[in-house]
Every structure is written in C-alpha cells, then in structure tokens.
Amino acid sequence: MIGDSDPAPTTEAEDLFERFVRRIANARSVTFALAAMFVMLAAVGAIAIRIVDQHDYPSLGSAVWWALQTITTIGYGDNPPTTAIGRVVGGIEMVLGVSFIAFLTAGVTSVVIRREALGAAEADRAQADRNALTIVDALTETRNAIAELDKRLERIESRITD
C-alpha cells in the first residue's frame, strides 16, 4: 500500500537532533533553550570581537552589546567592526544567528506538526474504538432480540403442536 513502506534509516546525528528537538518542544524549554543558545553564541562572539578588535570594542560590555545585536539579527549598525578580522567575526556571528533561528524554528515546527499528526491519529483510533463498541453493543442487542424471538417462537410452536 502507498505510505506503508519503511521509513528511511536515520543516522545517529538525526536521532540526536530528534531527541534534542523533542526535549525542547514545549514552550518553557524552547524559551530556555533559545535564551541559553543566544547567550552562549553572543558570549563567544563578544569574547572573539573583544580579542580581535580592541579598538572598536574597548570594553567587554561594548563587545557583548555588539554581539547581542548581531546574533539576534537586529544589528543597529551604530557600532560595526572596522577591522577586517572584526568584520569576519561579525559575519560569522550573523550567519550563526540567522542559521540558529532557522534551524530551531524548523526543528520545533517539525516536532509540533508530528505531535499534531500523532494526536489526530490517536483521535481517529479512539473514534474507531468507540465505533467498534457501538457495533458490538448493537450486535449484542440483536443477538438478545433473536434469542427472545426464538423463545417466543418455541412457545408458540409448543402451543400449536399440543
């Protein structure tokens, strides 16, 4: 039948990704995971830009502010790196920010859709169970009615033959 084929084998990395996404698929976990990843990426970016471009980012605070603007893709443009290596770090930080947002959005959306599909399948299964019980009840009533008719018929036949 169509759709009954075995799913393609998954790699260990895909399984790891699936477990990670399932773990963060509720709202509280998603918020925490997003915040933690953004803070981590911003911290790494801030440290890197502070090391490679001390002229434009003389304090860790200014480097952190720049990294947060960049990783969240807000990028006000009020304090861009002016050195070549600073721009490379900035480019990496921008690509990581956009990629991370897209990656997490796609992963969470996939899990939500899968959960909805599983929920719909469970609802269909529950409805099929209810339908089966209704049919069994109707058959039981029919069987009892036939048994009652058999008894009445036997009584009628016994009166006729007497």
Residue pairs with C-beta under 8 A, 6 or more apart in sequence:
10 18
17 107
20 107
21 107
21 108
21 110
21 111
22 111
23 29
24 30
24 32
24 33
24 108
25 108
25 111
25 112
25 115
30 104
30 108
33 104
34 104
37 100
37 104
38 68
38 71
38 72
38 97
38 100
41 67
41 71
41 93
41 96
41 97
41 100
42 64
42 67
42 68
42 70
42 71
43 64
43 67
45 66
45 67
45 70
45 71
45 89
45 92
45 93
45 96
46 60
46 63
46 64
46 66
46 67
46 68
47 60
47 63
48 89
48 93
49 56
49 57
49 63
49 66
49 67
49 81
49 86
49 89
49 90
49 93
50 57
50 60
50 63
52 83
52 85
52 86
52 89
53 81
53 82
53 83
53 85
53 86
53 89
55 82
55 83
56 79
56 80
56 81
56 82
56 83
56 86
57 63
57 66
57 79
57 81
57 86
62 79
65 79
66 79
66 81
66 90
67 93
69 75
69 76
70 90
70 93
70 94
70 97
71 93
71 94
71 96
71 97
71 100
72 97
73 94
73 97
73 98
73 101
75 94
80 87
80 90
81 87
81 89
81 90
